[in-house]
Amino acid sequence: MTGDLSSWIGQHAANSPDRIAIRFEGNEISYRALHARVLGCANYLHNVHGIDPGDRVAYLGFNTPECVILLFACAKLGAIYLPLNWRLALPELDYVLGHATPKVLIADSLHQEAAVRLVAGRSGCTSLDCTRVAPVPKDGGVVLPESNIEGSLDAPILLVYTSGTTGQPKGVLLTQNALLVNALNSVDMHELTPADHILTVLPMFHVGGLNIHTTPGIYIGATITIHQRFDPAETLLAIEKERPNLLVLVPATIAALIQQPDWQATDLSSLRMVTTGSSIVPHSLIETWHDRGIPVIQVYGSTETGPVALYQRREDAMISVGSAGQGALHTELRIVDDGGHDVRPGASGELLLRGSNLFQQYWGDRNASRDAFAVGWFRTGDIGYRDTRGYVFINDRKTDVVISGGENIYPAELERILDGIDGIIEAAVVGAADDHWSEIPVAIVVIDEGAKITAQEILSAFKGRLARFKHPKAVGFLSALPRNVMGKVLKHELRRALGDGSIPLIQR
């Protein structure tokens, strides 16, 4: 396929016009109808609102077909699609809009009021109703483009603001070619075909919900069932009744599913595999699916990588549980020490990535963009190792490593043990300041209601399983861990809370 990304849909519309592209709330959109709506949306944005190449088009709302239509309409125009995190507070959204300066802010019906407030007093930005931007053509026919503007694979297409796990979010800019290469990686990972039926329940304002399955599914000509928001009961019902064969979940949503009363009774046999990632995934969550005969494969990446950069394939699921897999088909991987030298198998180092799926720049931040590729590779900030078979295992974020008495302690090692303790729902390990050791590892846990486990029992669980210097020195109890929308624990918030004393600690 050549041209801009919208040519994917155009070609499917020509070759398989009646194949269903999108299912949403009981309605079906064929590839022919999707092509018509993309072209109609592009015409409207350009002819009515003057959207030209490079202009930003923001969207605020839940998952809808318009999320897909807007992305590909922007690709047709060479414009940049800016999906906004609807979970953010208005001041946070205001920061993103001020930084990205979109020309239009398009919102679904439930976010219209917020959109109007956000554009009030903001020059050069107009609030629009998404139903007006991408209306259903009355005759279902293809609307030919009225403008001569055409996008290209070299043009930027997607501006996504990071989750802000370490502070102020940054705008990550991905090109159309990056989305193409990401799709090719996903096709290899999932063995995608036009016969696949993908269920999208994660939010499409994040690259996980948008680019692990959804845009690759459109590339290959599959059918995508879209849910507005993740609801565990509705997800289980959809698996049983609508029979999708591919699904992406993060650890928090997996946990929500398996806690449903209908979990064991739900027929999961349509699923070829379940994909997960976003953070280090507890083995117990993976094994729950494996016990039902459903392979769970992991993907590793970030907003900056599209995100598909490392992955397992179906044949890897049972033999490398907990691994992030191997380097993607179109992405190169190195693991290096602090001096930039490649480490031997089994030794931990920082993951470096290179490939056309990676981002172009951080929006409006030349220094951060330069620093990200200072060594000619993207420095992920993640620490991991490759075993002798070539499978990669992630230890932790480089910024999350606890350095105690000069020794590196990787929280993930401790968290795996905490995950296996009965009565603990979730746990995180972070470093706390210490006068003697500089830092000490501290376990922050959430206990199941009715569990009687004590701090001393938790601390004793590490005896004989890890070197003594790695053992957590204290335990803090919370009702829930702070997480971002993709389920990643916000460890900087835990460290801040430990620093100001708002999490009481029980020591040995």
DABEL-V690264 format. One record per residue. RES is the residue in one letter. SS is DSSP state (@ for helix, = for strand, . for the rest). OMEGA is omega in whole degrees, -180 to 180 (* if undefined). NEAR is the number of other ideal C-beta (glycine too) atoms within 10 Angstrom. Layout:
res-><RES | RES>
ss-><SS | SS>
omega-><OMEGA | OMEGA>
near-><NEAR | NEAR>
//
This chain:
res-><M | T | G | D | L | S | S | W | I | G | Q | H | A | A | N | S | P | D | R | I | A | I | R | F | E | G | N | E | I | S | Y | R | A | L | H | A | R | V | L | G | C | A | N | Y | L | H | N | V | H | G | I | D | P | G | D | R | V | A | Y | L | G | F | N | T | P | E | C | V | I | L | L | F | A | C | A | K | L | G | A | I | Y | L | P | L | N | W | R | L | A | L | P | E | L | D | Y | V | L | G | H | A | T | P | K | V | L | I | A | D | S | L | H | Q | E | A | A | V | R | L | V | A | G | R | S | G | C | T | S | L | D | C | T | R | V | A | P | V | P | K | D | G | G | V | V | L | P | E | S | N | I | E | G | S | L | D | A | P | I | L | L | V | Y | T | S | G | T | T | G | Q | P | K | G | V | L | L | T | Q | N | A | L | L | V | N | A | L | N | S | V | D | M | H | E | L | T | P | A | D | H | I | L | T | V | L | P | M | F | H | V | G | G | L | N | I | H | T | T | P | G | I | Y | I | G | A | T | I | T | I | H | Q | R | F | D | P | A | E | T | L | L | A | I | E | K | E | R | P | N | L | L | V | L | V | P | A | T | I | A | A | L | I | Q | Q | P | D | W | Q | A | T | D | L | S | S | L | R | M | V | T | T | G | S | S | I | V | P | H | S | L | I | E | T | W | H | D | R | G | I | P | V | I | Q | V | Y | G | S | T | E | T | G | P | V | A | L | Y | Q | R | R | E | D | A | M | I | S | V | G | S | A | G | Q | G | A | L | H | T | E | L | R | I | V | D | D | G | G | H | D | V | R | P | G | A | S | G | E | L | L | L | R | G | S | N | L | F | Q | Q | Y | W | G | D | R | N | A | S | R | D | A | F | A | V | G | W | F | R | T | G | D | I | G | Y | R | D | T | R | G | Y | V | F | I | N | D | R | K | T | D | V | V | I | S | G | G | E | N | I | Y | P | A | E | L | E | R | I | L | D | G | I | D | G | I | I | E | A | A | V | V | G | A | A | D | D | H | W | S | E | I | P | V | A | I | V | V | I | D | E | G | A | K | I | T | A | Q | E | I | L | S | A | F | K | G | R | L | A | R | F | K | H | P | K | A | V | G | F | L | S | A | L | P | R | N | V | M | G | K | V | L | K | H | E | L | R | R | A | L | G | D | G | S | I | P | L | I | Q | R>
ss-><. | . | . | . | . | @ | @ | @ | @ | @ | @ | @ | @ | @ | @ | . | . | . | . | = | = | = | = | = | . | . | = | = | = | = | @ | @ | @ | @ | @ | @ | @ | @ | @ | @ | @ | @ | @ | @ | @ | @ | @ | @ | @ | . | . | . | . | . | . | = | = | = | = | = | . | . | . | . | @ | @ | @ | @ | @ | @ | @ | @ | @ | @ | @ | @ | @ | . | . | = | = | = | = | = | . | . | . | . | . | @ | @ | @ | @ | @ | @ | @ | @ | @ | @ | @ | . | . | . | = | = | = | = | . | @ | @ | @ | @ | @ | @ | @ | @ | @ | @ | @ | . | . | . | . | . | . | = | = | = | = | @ | @ | @ | @ | . | . | . | . | . | . | . | . | . | . | . | . | . | . | . | . | . | . | . | . | . | . | = | = | = | = | = | = | . | . | . | . | . | . | . | . | . | = | = | = | = | = | @ | @ | @ | @ | @ | @ | @ | @ | @ | @ | @ | @ | @ | @ | @ | . | . | . | . | . | . | = | = | = | = | . | . | . | . | . | . | @ | @ | @ | @ | @ | . | . | @ | @ | @ | @ | @ | @ | @ | . | . | = | = | = | = | . | . | . | . | . | @ | @ | @ | @ | @ | @ | @ | @ | @ | @ | @ | . | . | . | = | = | = | = | = | @ | @ | @ | @ | @ | @ | @ | @ | . | . | . | . | . | . | . | . | . | . | . | . | . | . | = | = | = | = | = | . | . | . | . | . | @ | @ | @ | @ | @ | @ | @ | @ | . | . | . | . | . | = | = | = | = | = | . | . | @ | @ | @ | . | . | . | . | = | = | . | . | @ | @ | @ | . | . | . | . | . | . | . | . | = | = | = | . | . | . | = | = | = | = | = | = | . | . | . | . | . | = | . | . | . | . | . | . | = | = | = | = | = | = | = | . | . | . | . | . | = | = | . | . | . | @ | @ | @ | @ | @ | @ | @ | . | . | . | . | . | = | = | = | = | = | = | = | = | = | . | . | . | . | . | = | = | = | = | = | = | @ | @ | @ | . | = | = | = | . | . | = | = | = | . | @ | @ | @ | @ | @ | @ | @ | @ | @ | . | . | . | . | = | = | = | = | = | = | = | = | = | = | = | . | . | . | = | = | = | = | = | = | = | = | = | = | . | . | . | . | . | . | . | @ | @ | @ | @ | @ | @ | . | . | . | . | . | . | . | @ | @ | @ | . | . | . | = | = | = | = | . | . | . | . | . | = | . | . | . | . | . | = | . | @ | @ | @ | @ | @ | @ | @ | @ | @ | . | . | . | . | . | = | = | = | .>
omega-><-178 | 179 | -180 | -175 | -179 | 178 | 174 | -176 | 179 | -179 | 176 | 179 | 179 | -173 | -177 | -170 | -175 | 176 | -178 | 177 | -173 | 168 | -178 | 175 | 176 | 179 | 179 | 178 | 178 | 177 | 176 | 180 | 179 | 178 | 179 | -178 | 177 | -180 | 177 | 178 | 179 | 178 | -178 | -178 | -178 | -172 | -177 | -174 | 171 | 179 | -178 | 178 | 179 | 179 | 179 | 178 | -176 | 176 | 178 | -180 | 178 | 176 | 176 | 173 | -180 | 176 | 180 | -177 | -179 | 179 | -176 | 173 | 176 | 177 | 179 | -177 | -173 | 178 | -176 | 180 | -177 | 177 | -176 | 178 | -176 | 179 | -180 | 174 | -178 | 178 | 178 | 176 | 179 | 177 | -178 | 180 | 179 | -178 | -175 | 179 | 177 | 178 | 176 | 173 | -177 | -176 | 172 | -172 | -177 | -178 | -180 | -178 | 179 | -179 | 179 | 179 | -177 | -179 | -180 | 179 | 180 | -177 | 175 | 179 | -178 | 177 | -178 | 174 | -174 | 180 | 177 | -175 | -177 | -178 | 176 | 178 | -176 | -178 | 180 | -178 | 179 | 176 | -179 | -180 | -178 | -178 | 178 | -179 | 176 | 176 | 177 | -179 | 179 | -174 | 173 | -176 | -170 | 178 | -177 | 179 | -176 | -175 | 178 | -179 | 180 | 179 | -176 | -179 | 176 | 178 | -178 | -176 | 179 | 179 | 175 | 179 | 177 | 178 | 176 | -178 | 175 | 178 | 179 | 175 | -179 | 177 | 178 | -178 | -172 | -175 | -175 | 174 | 177 | -180 | -177 | 175 | -173 | 174 | -180 | 180 | 178 | -177 | -178 | 169 | 178 | -179 | 178 | 179 | -175 | -165 | 176 | 180 | -165 | 179 | 173 | 177 | 176 | 178 | -174 | 180 | 180 | 176 | -179 | 169 | -175 | 171 | -180 | -180 | 176 | 173 | -173 | -180 | 180 | 178 | 178 | 179 | -180 | 178 | -177 | -173 | -174 | 170 | 173 | 177 | 178 | -175 | 174 | 177 | 171 | -176 | -179 | -180 | 173 | 180 | 179 | -180 | -174 | 175 | 179 | -180 | -180 | -175 | -176 | -177 | -177 | 177 | -178 | -168 | 179 | -174 | 174 | 178 | 171 | 179 | 178 | -179 | 179 | 177 | 176 | -172 | 177 | -179 | -177 | 179 | 178 | -176 | 177 | 176 | -180 | 178 | 178 | 178 | -179 | 177 | 174 | 178 | -178 | 173 | 176 | 176 | -179 | 176 | -177 | -176 | 170 | 17 | -165 | -176 | 172 | 177 | 165 | 167 | -174 | -178 | 180 | -167 | -174 | -174 | 179 | -179 | -180 | 180 | 171 | 177 | -180 | -178 | -180 | -176 | -176 | -180 | 179 | -177 | 167 | 171 | -169 | 175 | -176 | 178 | 179 | -179 | 178 | -178 | 179 | 176 | -180 | 179 | -178 | 177 | -180 | 178 | 174 | -177 | 175 | 179 | -177 | 175 | -177 | -175 | -179 | -177 | 166 | -174 | 176 | -178 | -176 | -178 | 180 | 178 | 180 | -177 | -177 | -178 | -174 | -178 | -179 | 176 | 176 | 178 | -173 | -174 | 179 | -180 | 179 | 179 | 178 | 180 | -174 | 178 | -180 | 178 | -178 | 176 | -179 | 176 | -176 | 167 | 179 | -179 | -179 | 179 | 178 | 179 | -174 | -179 | 179 | 179 | 175 | 177 | -178 | -177 | -177 | 178 | -179 | -178 | 177 | 177 | 178 | 180 | -178 | -179 | 178 | 178 | 177 | 179 | 179 | -176 | 174 | 177 | 179 | 178 | 175 | -179 | -180 | -176 | -175 | -173 | -174 | 175 | 171 | 176 | -179 | 178 | 174 | -171 | 172 | -174 | 177 | -180 | -180 | 179 | -176 | -174 | -178 | 178 | -179 | 177 | 178 | -179 | -179 | -176 | -177 | -176 | 178 | -177 | 176 | 175 | -173 | -177 | 180 | -174 | 174 | -177 | -179 | 180 | 173 | -177 | 176 | 176 | 177 | 176 | 176 | -178 | 171 | -172 | 180 | 174 | 179 | 177 | -180 | -174 | 177 | 176 | 177 | 178 | 178 | -180 | 176 | -179 | -179 | 175 | -177 | 171 | 178 | -178 | 174 | -177 | -180 | *>
near-><13 | 7 | 16 | 23 | 27 | 26 | 18 | 24 | 27 | 21 | 16 | 24 | 23 | 12 | 11 | 15 | 14 | 9 | 17 | 17 | 25 | 25 | 20 | 18 | 10 | 5 | 9 | 12 | 22 | 18 | 26 | 22 | 22 | 26 | 27 | 23 | 28 | 29 | 24 | 21 | 28 | 28 | 18 | 19 | 27 | 22 | 12 | 13 | 16 | 11 | 26 | 14 | 16 | 12 | 19 | 22 | 26 | 28 | 29 | 26 | 23 | 18 | 24 | 21 | 22 | 22 | 25 | 28 | 25 | 27 | 26 | 28 | 28 | 33 | 29 | 26 | 28 | 21 | 28 | 27 | 24 | 27 | 24 | 26 | 19 | 20 | 11 | 19 | 9 | 10 | 7 | 16 | 23 | 14 | 15 | 21 | 21 | 11 | 16 | 18 | 16 | 25 | 19 | 25 | 25 | 30 | 25 | 20 | 12 | 12 | 21 | 17 | 11 | 20 | 27 | 12 | 13 | 23 | 20 | 9 | 7 | 15 | 6 | 9 | 19 | 15 | 21 | 21 | 12 | 24 | 13 | 10 | 23 | 25 | 12 | 13 | 16 | 6 | 7 | 11 | 11 | 19 | 17 | 9 | 18 | 12 | 14 | 6 | 15 | 16 | 24 | 16 | 20 | 11 | 21 | 24 | 27 | 28 | 23 | 27 | 25 | 19 | 19 | 15 | 19 | 15 | 8 | 10 | 19 | 22 | 21 | 24 | 21 | 27 | 22 | 22 | 18 | 24 | 25 | 23 | 22 | 32 | 26 | 20 | 30 | 30 | 17 | 16 | 24 | 28 | 13 | 21 | 10 | 14 | 11 | 20 | 19 | 23 | 25 | 26 | 23 | 26 | 21 | 22 | 24 | 23 | 27 | 28 | 23 | 27 | 29 | 31 | 29 | 26 | 24 | 27 | 26 | 24 | 21 | 19 | 21 | 24 | 22 | 24 | 20 | 22 | 18 | 16 | 11 | 20 | 14 | 19 | 12 | 13 | 21 | 20 | 14 | 18 | 22 | 15 | 10 | 13 | 14 | 22 | 17 | 25 | 27 | 23 | 27 | 25 | 22 | 21 | 22 | 22 | 18 | 16 | 25 | 16 | 10 | 15 | 8 | 12 | 14 | 9 | 9 | 16 | 11 | 17 | 13 | 17 | 20 | 16 | 20 | 22 | 23 | 25 | 28 | 28 | 20 | 26 | 22 | 20 | 14 | 13 | 20 | 23 | 12 | 17 | 21 | 15 | 8 | 15 | 9 | 19 | 19 | 23 | 22 | 24 | 25 | 29 | 27 | 22 | 22 | 26 | 26 | 32 | 26 | 33 | 29 | 28 | 28 | 29 | 15 | 14 | 10 | 18 | 21 | 12 | 10 | 20 | 15 | 16 | 24 | 26 | 23 | 19 | 22 | 27 | 15 | 17 | 23 | 12 | 22 | 18 | 20 | 16 | 13 | 8 | 6 | 13 | 9 | 12 | 15 | 11 | 11 | 10 | 11 | 18 | 22 | 19 | 27 | 20 | 24 | 17 | 22 | 16 | 29 | 24 | 27 | 18 | 18 | 19 | 23 | 13 | 14 | 9 | 8 | 12 | 17 | 11 | 12 | 21 | 15 | 9 | 13 | 7 | 20 | 21 | 18 | 23 | 16 | 22 | 21 | 23 | 19 | 25 | 12 | 8 | 11 | 13 | 18 | 23 | 18 | 24 | 21 | 23 | 21 | 15 | 13 | 24 | 18 | 23 | 12 | 20 | 12 | 8 | 11 | 13 | 24 | 22 | 27 | 19 | 17 | 24 | 18 | 17 | 20 | 22 | 17 | 12 | 16 | 7 | 15 | 19 | 16 | 21 | 25 | 24 | 26 | 24 | 22 | 22 | 11 | 15 | 5 | 7 | 18 | 13 | 18 | 21 | 24 | 25 | 29 | 27 | 22 | 14 | 19 | 11 | 7 | 6 | 12 | 7 | 16 | 13 | 18 | 12 | 12 | 23 | 18 | 12 | 20 | 19 | 9 | 7 | 13 | 16 | 10 | 8 | 13 | 20 | 20 | 31 | 17 | 21 | 24 | 21 | 15 | 16 | 8 | 8 | 20 | 16 | 20 | 19 | 20 | 22 | 22 | 19 | 25 | 17 | 22 | 17 | 15 | 23 | 20 | 14 | 16 | 20 | 11 | 8 | 8 | 9 | 20 | 10 | 18 | 14 | 12 | 11>
//
